[in-house]
Amino acid sequence: MITYDKLYIGGQWTAPAKKELLEVRSPHDRSLIGLAAEATKPDVDLAVAAARKAFDEGPWPRLAPAERHGIVTRFNELYAERAEEIADLTTVENGSARWFTGWTSAALPQQTDAFLRAAAALPWEEELPQAEGAPGRILVRREPVGVVAAVIPWNAPHQSALVKIIPALLAGCTVVLKTSPENALVTLLLGEILTAAGLPEGVVSILPADRETSEYLISHPGIDKIAFTGSTGAGRTIAAIAGRQLKRVSLELGGKSAAIVLDDADLDAMAEGLKFLSFANNGEACVAHTRILVHRSRYDEAVAKLKDLVESLTVGDPMDPETFIGPMVRADQQARVRSYIETGIPEGARLVAGGPEVPAGLEDGYYVTPTLFADVDNSMTIAQEEIFGPVLVVIPFDDDDHAVRIANDSPYGLGGGVWTTDESRALEIARKVRTGTFSVNGAPFSFDGPFGGFKNSGIGREFGTVGLGQYIEYKTIAG
């Protein structure tokens, strides 16, 4: 059993104000995995004070960018050395299948490398030409935004954490990371790596905490910027708080992404691609392609392919290498996903595979049977709301313009894709769909390109140069 009985506050392992330790239990069988310190408001005050002092008086914002670059590079090397350990712990704690956590842990150093490239190429101070005939010069500086409250969900803890911590550190910010109680063990482990990398005192704190403590953190007068990943509902609350206090804010929120299957699509490639695009991380992914829009001429054929896919997915112990889908993270998340499945049937959707029943033999965990609905109208609840589980809906369309209208008929705009053998047709559709990312035939994305959403899917972008810019303020000096 793993125990972290202290919080990581400003680089120091510090006894929490709350004496009772948080029990972290397996979503697979509810067994006790470990114990962890849980932050409350006094711990937030300590962490913000440490971050404030480190930013206002400490060396970190005043180091040359190359020095910060070196420490982050060292962190990345140390992280890569512990990738397998991190993957194992994330799987046990979160229920994410081991194939997924292994892939994620191996990919995260590449995510950090993209930020390192962006920081190395950025002109942190540059001279611009003065207006013709005007004396002096114009100097533009890129400076850190300040103390950052990074608030993350449970579904991909290290990815959500590092996509905020790394650019913030490279910009010269200090960070208070608020993590979910479900991930207390694996997120506190990050403190060990940050310390070993040589980060100065006060620069980063890690606080597993509940929602009330999270709201206290983002409302704290010592915070300059909020970086949040999570639900759209929580994002609205955070945006309102940020607006009242004029804090900088970036929000990576929910999605209900559409995969458009054209009449010339390779349906075997489509089904193999959606196995990962729709069901990775047990379907607990904001970018999951969960609305499958299919041309009427290929509809029955596509539904049959998707039925075979859904029924082929191995559900079970997330540590088993044969498992593709593990449990939901908590009992309430399991209940939520099952309730959506129960809603789809009376709404008029046709249940093709799966259903609300828990898979046989897995009743001790928070499992959901992968489910496929066909004959879905885009106005149905299961087509409009983010389910955040292994549930797909299939919707017919008549032509390309009709498909685009359905894809855009959503409060979200995070991801999506198209399946076709016609590249020019694919690009025409991609340009019309209002979403932050869009793939053609399942093509992978780069960590150098910006990631984020339109509409209710968020504000701002992550990854690469654009993501780094979320932690920068600009100062113009005329002299």
TORVO-223225 format. One record per residue (C-alpha): z, y, x negated; residue number from 1. Coordinates in nm, 4 decimals. Example, Ala and Ser with C-alpha at 12.3 -4.5 7.8 and 13.67 -1.06 7.14 Angstrom:
residues 2
          Z          Y          X     n
     0.7800    -0.4500    -1.2300     1
     0.7140    -0.1060    -1.3670     2
This chain:
residues 479
          Z          Y          X     n
     0.0000     0.0000     0.0000     1
    -0.0932     0.3470    -0.1248     2
     0.1565     0.6310    -0.1078     3
     0.1057     1.0026    -0.1680     4
     0.4463     1.1497    -0.0868     5
     0.3562     1.4956    -0.2171     6
     0.0933     1.7522    -0.1303     7
    -0.1519     1.8932    -0.3832     8
    -0.0702     2.2658    -0.3784     9
    -0.2319     2.4912    -0.6343    10
    -0.2851     2.1996    -0.8704    11
     0.0764     2.0821    -0.8536    12
     0.2095     1.7793    -0.6666    13
     0.4636     1.9443    -0.4373    14
     0.7151     1.7998    -0.1904    15
     0.6117     1.8883     0.1666    16
     0.8291     2.0802     0.4087    17
     0.8036     1.7896     0.6541    18
     1.0043     1.4949     0.5206    19
     0.8527     1.2230     0.7403    20
     0.5441     1.0708     0.5858    21
     0.2254     1.0158     0.7805    22
     0.1333     0.6532     0.8494    23
    -0.2328     0.5830     0.7733    24
    -0.3550     0.2767     0.9618    25
    -0.6741     0.0727     0.9436    26
    -0.9169     0.1283     1.2311    27
    -1.0290    -0.2325     1.1753    28
    -0.7002    -0.4043     1.2646    29
    -0.4399    -0.1230     1.2861    30
    -0.2557    -0.2524     0.9796    31
    -0.0650    -0.0049     0.7639    32
    -0.2769     0.1113     0.4695    33
    -0.0491     0.3723     0.3221    34
     0.1793     0.6705     0.3618    35
     0.0943     1.0329     0.2948    36
     0.2530     1.3747     0.3016    37
     0.1499     1.5883     0.5976    38
     0.1273     1.9658     0.5695    39
     0.2901     2.2094     0.8105    40
     0.2957     2.5896     0.8254    41
     0.5361     2.6428     0.5289    42
     0.3033     2.4341     0.3105    43
     0.0082     2.6460     0.4205    44
     0.1977     2.9584     0.3184    45
     0.2622     2.8106    -0.0272    46
    -0.0991     2.7018    -0.0716    47
    -0.2456     3.0345     0.0395    48
    -0.0020     3.2238    -0.1832    49
    -0.1044     3.0088    -0.4810    50
    -0.4737     3.0576    -0.4047    51
    -0.4261     3.4311    -0.3502    52
    -0.2438     3.4732    -0.6812    53
    -0.4997     3.2637    -0.8672    54
    -0.7809     3.4740    -0.7226    55
    -0.6203     3.8158    -0.7563    56
    -0.4533     3.7669    -1.0958    57
    -0.5635     3.4371    -1.2466    58
    -0.8422     3.3485    -1.4878    59
    -1.0721     3.1507    -1.2587    60
    -1.2749     3.4331    -1.0948    61
    -1.2858     3.6131    -1.4301    62
    -1.4231     3.3262    -1.6354    63
    -1.7839     3.3412    -1.7416    64
    -1.9965     3.1407    -1.4967    65
    -2.0785     2.9000    -1.7786    66
    -1.7078     2.8183    -1.8233    67
    -1.6660     2.7378    -1.4545    68
    -1.9855     2.5362    -1.4785    69
    -1.8356     2.3272    -1.7585    70
    -1.5192     2.2395    -1.5646    71
    -1.7156     2.1464    -1.2523    72
    -1.9458     1.9335    -1.4667    73
    -1.6427     1.7512    -1.6054    74
    -1.5129     1.6969    -1.2513    75
    -1.8480     1.5472    -1.1553    76
    -1.8375     1.3041    -1.4461    77
    -1.4847     1.1930    -1.3581    78
    -1.5784     1.1564    -0.9930    79
    -1.8715     0.9295    -1.0769    80
    -1.6379     0.7067    -1.2789    81
    -1.4212     0.6486    -0.9694    82
    -1.7025     0.6176    -0.7147    83
    -1.6409     0.2501    -0.6342    84
    -1.2667     0.3044    -0.5873    85
    -1.3384     0.6011    -0.3603    86
    -1.5869     0.3986    -0.1552    87
    -1.3373     0.1164    -0.1035    88
    -1.0581     0.3484     0.0071    89
    -1.2835     0.5458     0.2408    90
    -1.3985     0.2244     0.4073    91
    -1.0459     0.0937     0.4579    92
    -0.9156     0.4289     0.5795    93
    -1.2107     0.5500     0.7845    94
    -1.3782     0.2318     0.9090    95
    -1.7146     0.3349     0.7628    96
    -1.9136     0.0293     0.6532    97
    -1.8904    -0.0386     0.2801    98
    -2.2665    -0.0146     0.2323    99
    -2.2485     0.3430     0.3628   100
    -1.9465     0.4575     0.1623   101
    -2.0951     0.3015    -0.1509   102
    -2.4176     0.4932    -0.0990   103
    -2.2307     0.8161    -0.0248   104
    -1.9964     0.7943    -0.3247   105
    -2.2935     0.7339    -0.5543   106
    -2.4896     1.0220    -0.3995   107
    -2.2180     1.2875    -0.4137   108
    -2.2532     1.3503    -0.7890   109
    -2.6182     1.4281    -0.7135   110
    -2.5055     1.6788    -0.4490   111
    -2.2837     1.8450    -0.7101   112
    -2.5664     1.8384    -0.9655   113
    -2.7789     2.0416    -0.7238   114
    -2.5060     2.3062    -0.7021   115
    -2.4749     2.3061    -1.0812   116
    -2.8491     2.3644    -1.1150   117
    -2.8330     2.6467    -0.8636   118
    -2.5405     2.8140    -1.0400   119
    -2.7060     2.7844    -1.3811   120
    -3.0242     2.9501    -1.2534   121
    -2.8539     3.2290    -1.0585   122
    -2.8523     3.5794    -1.2105   123
    -2.4833     3.6611    -1.1625   124
    -2.5525     4.0159    -1.2776   125
    -2.8969     4.1734    -1.2833   126
    -3.0464     4.5174    -1.3316   127
    -3.2906     4.6584    -1.0790   128
    -3.5276     4.9487    -1.1378   129
    -3.4050     5.2858    -1.0187   130
    -3.6237     5.4913    -0.7853   131
    -3.8978     5.6773    -0.9696   132
    -3.7581     5.9882    -1.1322   133
    -3.3954     5.9000    -1.0506   134
    -3.1477     5.8907    -1.3406   135
    -2.9420     5.5882    -1.4452   136
    -2.9769     5.2291    -1.3351   137
    -2.8925     4.9928    -1.0501   138
    -2.6775     4.6907    -1.1326   139
    -2.6367     4.4093    -0.8777   140
    -2.3436     4.1732    -0.9229   141
    -2.2767     3.8441    -0.7448   142
    -1.9017     3.8072    -0.7050   143
    -1.6816     3.5432    -0.5374   144
    -1.5986     3.5967    -0.1707   145
    -1.2273     3.5284    -0.2314   146
    -0.9836     3.2698    -0.0985   147
    -1.1620     3.0022     0.1044   148
    -1.0126     2.7886     0.3809   149
    -1.2269     2.4732     0.3839   150
    -1.1601     2.2727     0.6997   151
    -1.3225     1.9317     0.7317   152
    -1.3386     1.6400     0.9785   153
    -1.2729     1.2702     0.9258   154
    -1.6188     1.1142     0.9392   155
    -1.7408     1.1844     0.5815   156
    -1.4344     1.3264     0.4041   157
    -1.5538     1.3664     0.0459   158
    -1.9023     1.4834     0.1363   159
    -1.7621     1.7482     0.3695   160
    -1.5010     1.8496     0.1123   161
    -1.7238     1.8704    -0.1952   162
    -2.0075     2.0521    -0.0203   163
    -1.7553     2.3362     0.0177   164
    -1.5251     2.3039    -0.2834   165
    -1.8004     2.2799    -0.5456   166
    -2.0034     2.5925    -0.4551   167
    -1.6814     2.7855    -0.3941   168
    -1.5528     2.6967    -0.7416   169
    -1.8836     2.7750    -0.9097   170
    -1.8826     3.1167    -0.7418   171
    -1.5277     3.1842    -0.8688   172
    -1.3410     3.1378    -0.5396   173
    -1.0107     2.9617    -0.4862   174
    -0.9819     2.7006    -0.2112   175
    -0.7321     2.5612     0.0381   176
    -0.8795     2.2367     0.1719   177
    -0.7456     2.1225     0.5112   178
    -0.8274     1.7579     0.5729   179
    -0.7807     1.5243     0.8680   180
    -0.4732     1.2994     0.8793   181
    -0.7049     0.9971     0.9100   182
    -0.8319     1.0652     0.5550   183
    -0.5056     1.1749     0.3930   184
    -0.5158     0.9132     0.1161   185
    -0.8732     0.9498    -0.0038   186
    -0.8697     1.3296     0.0146   187
    -0.5421     1.3629    -0.1782   188
    -0.7015     1.1407    -0.4422   189
    -0.9376     1.4330    -0.5122   190
    -0.6378     1.6209    -0.6531   191
    -0.6077     1.3678    -0.9355   192
    -0.9686     1.4252    -1.0368   193
    -0.9460     1.8043    -1.0112   194
    -0.6393     1.8077    -1.2355   195
    -0.8043     1.5802    -1.4913   196
    -1.1086     1.8090    -1.4982   197
    -0.8919     2.0972    -1.6219   198
    -0.8874     2.3254    -1.3207   199
    -0.6425     2.6167    -1.3678   200
    -0.3234     2.6425    -1.1643   201
    -0.3525     2.7712    -0.8087   202
    -0.7251     2.7237    -0.7681   203
    -0.7343     2.4288    -0.5229   204
    -0.4866     2.2903    -0.2680   205
    -0.5342     1.9835    -0.0463   206
    -0.3467     1.9700     0.2835   207
    -0.3776     1.6816     0.5302   208
    -0.2681     1.8372     0.8588   209
    -0.3037     1.8446     1.2353   210
    -0.5010     2.0923     1.4471   211
    -0.2125     2.3350     1.4962   212
    -0.1629     2.3677     1.1201   213
    -0.5365     2.4052     1.0760   214
    -0.5454     2.7009     1.3154   215
    -0.2545     2.8578     1.1304   216
    -0.4498     2.8278     0.8050   217
    -0.7707     2.9837     0.9317   218
    -0.5743     3.2669     1.0943   219
    -0.3761     3.3351     0.7765   220
    -0.4163     3.6933     0.6486   221
    -0.4524     3.5612     0.2929   222
    -0.7811     3.3858     0.3727   223
    -1.1104     3.5670     0.3092   224
    -1.3600     3.3038     0.4248   225
    -1.3577     2.9971     0.6488   226
    -1.5931     2.7062     0.5794   227
    -1.5781     2.4519     0.8603   228
    -1.7402     2.1214     0.9493   229
    -1.6605     1.9688     1.2871   230
    -1.7200     1.9888     1.6585   231
    -1.8971     2.2760     1.8303   232
    -1.5918     2.3408     2.0468   233
    -1.3674     2.3826     1.7445   234
    -1.6379     2.5914     1.5791   235
    -1.6318     2.8400     1.8673   236
    -1.2547     2.8792     1.8298   237
    -1.2870     2.9334     1.4557   238
    -1.5716     3.1834     1.4987   239
    -1.3597     3.3812     1.7461   240
    -1.0668     3.3939     1.5034   241
    -1.2975     3.4913     1.2190   242
    -1.4564     3.7612     1.4329   243
    -1.1250     3.9190     1.5240   244
    -1.0217     3.9297     1.1585   245
    -1.3690     3.9962     1.0125   246
    -1.3429     3.6932     0.7870   247
    -1.6619     3.5470     0.6451   248
    -1.7416     3.2173     0.8180   249
    -1.9838     2.9268     0.7890   250
    -1.9917     2.6487     1.0477   251
    -2.1591     2.3080     1.0259   252
    -2.1280     2.1718     1.3792   253
    -2.2598     1.9052     1.6147   254
    -2.6019     1.7691     1.6917   255
    -2.8102     1.5694     1.9368   256
    -3.1174     1.5148     1.7259   257
    -3.4488     1.3951     1.8667   258
    -3.6778     1.1451     1.6965   259
    -4.0302     1.1894     1.8354   260
    -4.2417     0.8712     1.8332   261
    -4.6104     0.9609     1.8748   262
    -4.8770     0.7332     2.0166   263
    -5.0089     0.6438     1.6681   264
    -4.6672     0.5634     1.5152   265
    -4.5936     0.2499     1.3136   266
    -4.3201     0.1085     1.5382   267
    -4.1920    -0.1391     1.2810   268
    -4.1391     0.1469     1.0330   269
    -3.9838     0.3542     1.3103   270
    -3.7277     0.0861     1.3956   271
    -3.6382     0.0258     1.0304   272
    -3.6026     0.3993     0.9682   273
    -3.3875     0.4617     1.2745   274
    -3.1539     0.1830     1.1670   275
    -3.0261     0.4314     0.9099   276
    -3.1103     0.7660     1.0705   277
    -2.9394     0.6718     1.3971   278
    -2.6655     0.4259     1.3023   279
    -2.5436     0.5237     0.9541   280
    -2.1665     0.5718     0.9350   281
    -2.1200     0.3801     1.2624   282
    -2.3137     0.6530     1.4431   283
    -2.0320     0.8979     1.3638   284
    -2.2724     1.1477     1.2080   285
    -2.3684     1.4928     1.3310   286
    -2.7273     1.4453     1.2105   287
    -2.7808     1.1066     1.3787   288
    -3.1129     1.0720     1.5605   289
    -2.9789     0.9668     1.9008   290
    -3.2482     1.0893     2.1419   291
    -3.5595     0.8772     2.0879   292
    -3.8605     1.0424     2.2532   293
    -4.1526     0.7997     2.2923   294
    -4.5099     0.8565     2.4107   295
    -4.5612     0.6814     2.7457   296
    -4.8479     0.4713     2.6082   297
    -4.6099     0.3063     2.3575   298
    -4.2898     0.3279     2.5601   299
    -4.2329    -0.0372     2.6571   300
    -4.3299    -0.1551     2.3090   301
    -4.0950     0.0940     2.1416   302
    -3.8040     0.0050     2.3715   303
    -3.8525    -0.3628     2.2841   304
    -3.8479    -0.2807     1.9115   305
    -3.5332    -0.0711     1.9505   306
    -3.3666    -0.3459     2.1559   307
    -3.4294    -0.5916     1.8725   308
    -3.2893    -0.3379     1.6247   309
    -2.9723    -0.2671     1.8209   310
    -2.9013    -0.6330     1.8842   311
    -2.9560    -0.7162     1.5154   312
    -2.6828    -0.4810     1.3910   313
    -2.3841    -0.6688     1.2516   314
    -2.0562    -0.5248     1.3780   315
    -1.7275    -0.6181     1.2140   316
    -1.4912    -0.5737     0.9201   317
    -1.6246    -0.2672     0.7372   318
    -1.5379    -0.4197     0.3977   319
    -1.7648    -0.7197     0.4657   320
    -2.0960    -0.6619     0.2823   321
    -2.2804    -0.8130     0.5814   322
    -2.1388    -0.5528     0.8206   323
    -2.3655    -0.2655     0.9194   324
    -2.1375    -0.1003     1.1776   325
    -1.7602    -0.0825     1.1528   326
    -1.5007     0.0516     1.3966   327
    -1.4634     0.4003     1.5336   328
    -1.2028     0.5971     1.3415   329
    -0.9361     0.6178     1.6146   330
    -0.8471     0.4784     1.9564   331
    -0.9388     0.8036     2.1337   332
    -1.2781     0.8116     1.9623   333
    -1.3421     0.4530     2.0709   334
    -1.2444     0.5432     2.4279   335
    -1.4648     0.8522     2.4195   336
    -1.7770     0.6599     2.3136   337
    -1.7152     0.3828     2.5654   338
    -1.6711     0.6422     2.8420   339
    -2.0156     0.7848     2.7654   340
    -2.1652     0.4364     2.7929   341
    -1.9931     0.3947     3.1291   342
    -2.1314     0.7350     3.2370   343
    -2.4917     0.6467     3.1552   344
    -2.5202     0.3611     3.4027   345
    -2.4343     0.5511     3.7259   346
    -2.6462     0.8448     3.6040   347
    -2.9473     0.6166     3.6425   348
    -3.0215     0.5113     3.2855   349
    -3.1261     0.1500     3.2245   350
    -2.8896    -0.0416     2.9971   351
    -3.1158    -0.2349     2.7586   352
    -2.8654    -0.3557     2.4997   353
    -2.4913    -0.3365     2.4462   354
    -2.2533    -0.1861     2.6970   355
    -1.8951    -0.0615     2.7242   356
    -1.7326    -0.3951     2.6369   357
    -1.5600    -0.4285     2.2987   358
    -1.7351    -0.6875     2.0777   359
    -1.5739    -1.0294     2.1126   360
    -1.3164    -1.1078     1.8470   361
    -1.2720    -0.7444     1.7448   362
    -1.0229    -0.6338     2.0080   363
    -0.7585    -0.5439     1.7489   364
    -0.9738    -0.2634     1.6103   365
    -1.1477     0.0453     1.7486   366
    -1.4867    -0.1180     1.7915   367
    -1.7794    -0.0218     2.0139   368
    -2.0819    -0.2374     2.0911   369
    -2.4069    -0.0700     1.9719   370
    -2.5846     0.0388     2.2881   371
    -2.9379     0.1306     2.3947   372
    -3.0360     0.3101     2.7157   373
    -3.3942     0.3456     2.8402   374
    -3.5535     0.5398     3.1278   375
    -3.3315     0.8336     3.0433   376
    -3.3932     1.1830     3.1751   377
    -3.3153     1.4561     2.9236   378
    -3.0863     1.6272     3.1754   379
    -2.8440     1.3318     3.1798   380
    -2.5032     1.3669     3.0157   381
    -2.5839     1.0947     2.7619   382
    -2.8935     1.2931     2.6563   383
    -2.7285     1.6340     2.6361   384
    -2.3831     1.5731     2.4886   385
    -2.2976     1.4528     2.1395   386
    -2.1540     1.1010     2.1747   387
    -2.0740     1.0477     1.8054   388
    -2.1061     0.6726     1.8120   389
    -2.3675     0.3921     1.8028   390
    -2.5492     0.4859     2.1252   391
    -2.9206     0.5661     2.1596   392
    -3.1157     0.6962     2.4586   393
    -3.4937     0.6570     2.4960   394
    -3.6877     0.9254     2.6828   395
    -4.0623     0.9131     2.7669   396
    -4.3039     1.2019     2.7095   397
    -4.6662     1.2694     2.8031   398
    -4.8114     1.4664     2.5096   399
    -4.7060     1.6502     2.1926   400
    -4.6157     1.9745     2.3700   401
    -4.4062     1.7834     2.6222   402
    -4.2219     1.6101     2.3363   403
    -4.1464     1.9438     2.1698   404
    -4.0140     2.0875     2.4973   405
    -3.7784     1.7910     2.5424   406
    -3.6647     1.8064     2.1797   407
    -3.5868     2.1770     2.2172   408
    -3.4152     2.1291     2.5545   409
    -3.0758     2.0850     2.3918   410
    -2.7833     2.3111     2.3080   411
    -2.8033     2.1727     1.9536   412
    -3.0493     2.2179     1.6708   413
    -2.9297     2.0287     1.3638   414
    -3.1712     1.7452     1.2830   415
    -3.4669     1.5503     1.4110   416
    -3.7879     1.3834     1.3082   417
    -4.1305     1.2585     1.4025   418
    -4.3043     0.9222     1.3545   419
    -4.6825     0.9327     1.3205   420
    -4.9684     0.8432     1.0857   421
    -5.1169     1.1938     1.1194   422
    -4.9556     1.4306     0.8672   423
    -5.1078     1.7500     1.0056   424
    -4.9929     1.6607     1.3558   425
    -4.6453     1.5858     1.2205   426
    -4.6192     1.9223     1.0479   427
    -4.7385     2.1059     1.3585   428
    -4.4600     1.9441     1.5606   429
    -4.2032     2.0020     1.2845   430
    -4.2805     2.3734     1.2885   431
    -4.2228     2.3944     1.6645   432
    -3.8924     2.2082     1.6947   433
    -3.5953     2.4461     1.6696   434
    -3.3768     2.2591     1.4279   435
    -3.2389     2.3102     1.0784   436
    -3.3715     1.9862     0.9296   437
    -3.6638     1.7680     1.0339   438
    -3.8069     1.4554     0.8718   439
    -4.1539     1.3051     0.8878   440
    -4.1507     0.9240     0.9044   441
    -3.7949     0.9144     0.7796   442
    -3.8615     1.0996     0.4546   443
    -3.5382     1.1718     0.2610   444
    -3.3996     1.5194     0.2065   445
    -3.3070     1.6839    -0.1218   446
    -2.9658     1.8290    -0.2045   447
    -3.1513     2.1356    -0.3363   448
    -3.2773     2.2299     0.0096   449
    -3.0586     2.4109     0.2661   450
    -2.8832     2.2083     0.5357   451
    -2.7469     2.3410     0.8643   452
    -2.8358     2.4054     1.2238   453
    -2.9798     2.6341     1.4880   454
    -2.8102     2.7196     1.8193   455
    -2.4790     2.5404     1.8796   456
    -2.5176     2.3399     1.5602   457
    -2.3672     2.6128     1.3481   458
    -2.3883     2.9252     1.1366   459
    -2.4945     2.9328     0.7728   460
    -2.6296     2.6629     0.5432   461
    -2.5012     2.4151     0.2855   462
    -2.6560     2.2550    -0.0287   463
    -2.8254     2.4066    -0.3309   464
    -2.8858     2.7751    -0.3922   465
    -2.8510     2.8762    -0.0273   466
    -2.5236     2.6848     0.0056   467
    -2.3873     2.8484    -0.3089   468
    -2.4727     3.1869    -0.1602   469
    -2.2256     3.1292     0.1248   470
    -1.9422     3.1912    -0.1253   471
    -2.0850     3.5065    -0.2843   472
    -2.0463     3.8768    -0.2119   473
    -2.2941     4.1300    -0.3495   474
    -2.1926     4.4482    -0.5246   475
    -2.4384     4.7243    -0.6138   476
    -2.3447     4.9645    -0.8938   477
    -2.5448     5.2812    -0.9567   478
    -2.4881     5.4408    -1.2937   479
